[in-house]
Amino acid sequence: MGPSTPSDGTEAGRSEDATATAHSYPSDETALLVIDPYNDFLSEGGKLWPAAREVAEGIGLLDHMRAVLAAARDHGIRVFIVPHHRTSPGDYRTWDHPSPTQRRIVERQTFAVGSWGAQWHPDFEPRENDLVMSQHWSASGFANTDLDMMLTQHGIRQIVLIGMRANTCVDTTARFGQELGYHVTLVRDAIGAFAWDEMTATFEINAPQYAHAIPTTEEFLAAVNDRSPADRPARRPGS
């Protein structure tokens, strides 16, 4: 069963401020953050794919992620891969208070070290000049990682997020980014979840309070492409 409102980004409850499509994404100060593009999340046979499938197929998640990533590379926008910690059997067992999610991760050995599930989905493997950040242990791609430092070192002021999972790693990373002073964009149909209610909570309740833009993939591509060829940077080697 799909969401109670259309999944094409036209629902009446969307915030006018957060979904304005005229925003500009200069390549020299914009980064695309691809959150947790693991087989366990995004591939048939992945441990979490059965939970993600309905929403992913309902919004065209993989196609939209591919389109956003291709556009970023085509326009010289730097790509940052923001991965969750790859799990080992002994992880968290000596911790004083692992979270409920961390307990489930260690029980299931989600993103297990050396496993196929902890490999990148083949369509989202890093290329030369993409940057792979240190792994986050919980939901935020910023907490206890090098993400903020590396964004700063590359002159990034704006971050665009796609990937998994809407109400956990994406939402938390985006909130943290806004707190650090970044302009935050969530591409609403290039971000997946395990339930339609999670999508509603993220994009209709939470994100409009902190995100600067919540476009659909089509809207984001239109904004990125709204430049003449002369204004577009040359593609980086290997990008």
C-alpha positions in Angstrom: 0.0 0.0 0.0 1.4 3.4 -1.0 1.4 6.7 0.9 -1.8 8.6 1.5 -0.4 11.5 -0.7 1.1 11.3 -4.1 4.7 10.2 -4.3 5.5 12.5 -7.2 6.3 15.5 -4.9 3.1 17.4 -5.5 1.3 16.9 -2.2 -0.4 19.9 -0.8 1.4 19.8 2.5 4.8 20.5 1.1 6.5 23.6 2.5 6.8 26.4 -0.1 10.2 27.5 1.3 11.7 24.1 1.5 10.6 23.0 -2.0 11.5 26.1 -4.1 13.1 24.8 -7.3 14.9 28.0 -8.3 17.8 27.3 -6.0 21.3 27.1 -7.5 23.9 24.4 -7.0 27.3 25.9 -7.9 29.7 22.9 -8.5 32.6 24.4 -6.6 30.6 24.7 -3.4 28.1 21.8 -3.6 28.6 18.2 -2.6 26.4 15.1 -3.1 26.3 12.8 -0.1 25.4 9.3 -1.0 24.4 7.7 2.3 25.0 4.0 2.9 24.9 2.6 -0.7 25.4 -1.0 0.5 24.0 -4.1 -1.1 22.3 -5.0 2.2 20.1 -1.9 1.7 19.7 -1.6 -2.1 20.2 -4.9 -3.8 18.0 -8.0 -4.3 19.2 -10.5 -1.7 20.4 -7.8 0.7 19.5 -8.4 4.4 17.4 -5.1 4.5 16.1 -5.1 1.0 12.8 -6.9 1.9 12.0 -4.1 4.3 13.1 -1.4 1.8 11.6 -2.9 -1.4 8.0 -1.5 -1.2 9.0 2.1 -0.8 12.0 1.8 -3.1 10.0 0.4 -5.9 7.1 2.8 -5.2 9.3 5.9 -5.6 11.7 4.6 -8.2 14.5 4.9 -5.7 17.4 3.3 -7.6 16.6 5.1 -10.9 16.4 8.4 -9.1 19.6 7.8 -7.2 21.3 7.0 -10.5 20.0 10.1 -12.1 21.1 12.4 -9.3 24.5 10.8 -9.2 25.0 11.0 -12.9 23.9 14.7 -12.9 26.3 15.5 -10.1 29.2 13.9 -11.9 28.3 15.5 -15.2 28.2 19.0 -13.7 31.4 18.6 -11.6 29.7 18.3 -8.2 31.9 16.5 -5.8 30.6 13.1 -4.6 31.1 12.0 -1.0 30.2 8.4 0.0 29.0 8.4 3.6 29.0 4.8 4.9 27.7 3.1 8.0 30.2 1.1 10.1 30.8 -2.4 8.6 29.9 -4.9 11.4 32.1 -7.4 13.1 30.7 -10.1 15.4 32.2 -8.5 18.5 31.0 -5.0 17.8 28.9 -3.3 20.6 29.0 -6.4 22.9 31.2 -4.5 25.4 29.3 -1.2 25.1 27.5 0.2 28.1 24.4 1.3 26.2 24.2 0.4 22.4 21.1 1.7 20.8 18.2 -0.6 19.8 19.3 -0.2 16.2 22.9 -1.1 17.0 21.7 -4.2 18.8 19.7 -5.3 15.8 22.7 -4.6 13.5 25.0 -6.9 15.5 22.3 -9.6 15.8 21.7 -9.7 12.1 25.3 -8.8 11.2 24.0 -6.2 8.8 26.9 -4.7 6.6 29.1 -7.5 7.9 32.8 -7.1 7.2 33.9 -9.1 4.2 30.3 -9.9 3.1 28.6 -9.2 -0.2 26.0 -7.1 1.8 28.7 -4.7 2.9 29.9 -4.1 -0.6 28.7 -1.1 -2.6 25.7 -1.5 -4.8 27.4 -1.8 -8.2 25.7 1.4 -9.5 27.0 3.5 -6.6 30.6 2.4 -6.4 33.1 5.2 -5.8 35.0 6.5 -8.8 38.3 8.3 -9.0 37.9 11.7 -7.3 34.9 10.6 -5.2 35.7 10.7 -1.5 34.8 7.9 0.9 34.3 9.1 4.4 35.2 7.3 7.6 32.3 5.0 8.8 29.6 6.3 11.1 28.7 4.1 14.1 25.2 5.4 14.6 22.9 7.5 12.4 24.9 10.7 11.7 27.4 10.8 8.9 29.1 13.7 10.8 29.4 12.4 14.3 32.9 11.0 15.0 33.9 11.0 11.3 35.9 13.2 9.0 33.0 14.4 6.9 32.8 18.0 8.2 36.6 18.4 7.8 36.7 17.0 4.3 33.7 19.2 3.2 35.5 22.2 4.6 38.8 21.3 2.9 37.0 21.2 -0.4 35.2 24.5 0.0 31.7 23.0 0.3 28.8 25.1 1.6 25.9 23.1 0.3 25.1 19.4 0.7 22.6 17.3 -1.2 21.6 14.0 0.3 20.4 10.7 -1.3 20.4 7.1 -0.2 19.2 5.2 2.9 17.4 5.5 5.2 15.1 8.5 5.4 14.2 8.7 9.1 17.6 7.5 10.4 20.9 8.1 8.7 19.6 10.6 6.2 17.5 12.7 8.6 20.2 12.7 11.3 23.1 13.6 8.9 21.0 16.3 7.3 20.1 17.8 10.7 23.7 17.7 11.9 24.8 19.4 8.6 22.3 22.2 9.1 23.5 22.7 12.7 27.1 23.0 11.3 26.0 25.7 8.9 25.6 23.9 5.6 22.8 24.5 3.1 20.9 21.2 3.1 18.9 19.6 0.2 17.1 16.3 0.5 16.1 14.8 -2.8 12.9 13.3 -1.6 12.4 10.5 -4.2 16.1 9.5 -4.2 15.9 8.6 -0.5 14.4 5.4 0.7 12.8 4.0 3.9 11.2 0.8 5.3 7.7 2.2 5.4 5.5 5.0 3.9 5.0 6.4 7.4 8.8 6.9 7.7 8.7 8.9 4.5 5.9 11.0 5.7 7.6 11.6 9.1 10.8 12.7 7.3 9.6 14.8 4.4 6.3 16.2 5.7 7.1 16.7 9.4 10.8 16.8 10.2 12.7 18.0 7.1 10.6 21.2 6.5 11.8 22.4 9.9 15.6 22.3 9.0 16.1 21.6 5.3 16.6 24.4 2.8 15.2 22.5 -0.2 13.3 19.2 -0.5 13.0 18.7 -4.3 12.0 15.7 -6.3 14.7 14.3 -8.6 13.1 16.0 -11.6 13.1 19.4 -9.7 16.7 18.9 -8.7 17.8 18.0 -12.2 16.0 21.0 -13.6 17.9 23.3 -11.1 21.2 21.7 -11.9 20.6 21.8 -15.6 19.4 25.4 -15.6 22.8 26.7 -16.7 24.2 27.3 -20.2 27.0 24.9 -21.3 29.5 27.7 -21.0 28.7 28.0 -17.3 29.3 24.3 -16.6 32.7 23.3 -15.3 34.8 20.8 -17.2 34.4 17.3 -15.9 37.1 16.1 -13.6 39.3 13.2 -14.9 37.7 9.9 -13.8 34.4 11.5 -12.8 
